Amino acid sequence: MAIGTTSQSLKQALAERRALLAPGAGNALTARIIEDLGFEVIYLTGAGLANFGLGVPDIGLVTLSELAGMTSAITDVTSLPLIVDADTGFGNALNMVRTVRTLERAGAAAIQIEDQVFPKRCGHFAGKEVIPAREMVQKLKAAADARRSAELLLIARTDARAIEGFDGAIERAGRYAEAGADLTFVEAPTSVEELAAIPRRLALPQVANMVIGGKTPLTSQRELAAMGFSLVIYAGAAMQAAMLAMREVLGALKSDGSIDRVSNRLMSFAERQRLVGKDEWDALEARFGGTGERR
């Protein structure tokens, strides 16, 4: 995968400020579905990796190795630019250097980092804490310096809205822009008025996060584009839909002893194989043959 090329295409799309939709993927299969549907970018959600990949809440339990492994798995099977949610960068400025280098090697086109205290919490949970702005500034400078390619984009997220108020969050985002961020992300504004004020008050391309059941009012892509947002994340939508479908199908299996009643909730076997690229592997097997005697 040509990391520079995907980063360049992402940077150009973000500059258009058309509220580019970034569905969240917590695994490589979800990423393949996102690409198959014609989206332009994939968002590797930390919450999705924690929930879907590990079965744990989004409270900072994912490790850098686990995140890098999923980054590599997704970039191996998709061609879209991948935005990677790197939480707090897994520590201080030195940890940030290693995080950026590791995720860039794994194929990230953009890396999102935030100013929460480590270990972090979901941006829409209560009880969040943020580090001093000056510490985040140093982490961003370290991240920018650690990039091997200037095309790798840095997204600086602030969770200060819940702690320091809206104006405090805007002030932090401005400082993060000066420190080298390519985009800034004011997490969890609580009204449409606050949402609309973010792109007006900050010069860099801005990120909006639509969390189903979260603190920010759900707002359409058209409305967010009119406000001037560059990127709109739907981190949990696919995962929450899959969780509901799994409960329905497995619940019917448990109660009925069959899935006849919910068979319309299942993708066909043939479509499942298409989505995971079985034809491509069949073609490789036909070209190169097996790797050893089958017993």
Secondary structure by P-SEA (a helix, b strand, c coil): ccaaaaaaaaaaaaaacccbbbbbbccaaaaaaaaaaccccccccaaaaaaccccccccccccaaaaaaaaaaaaaccccbbbbbcccccccaaaaaaaaaaaaaacccbbbbbccccccccccccccccccaaaaaaaaaaaaaacccccbbbbbbbcccccccaaaaaaaaaaaaaacccbbbbcccccaaaaaacccccccbbbbbbbcccccccccaaaaaaacccbbbcccaaaaaaaaaaaaaaaaaaacccccccccccccaaaaaaaaaaaaaaaaaaacccccccc
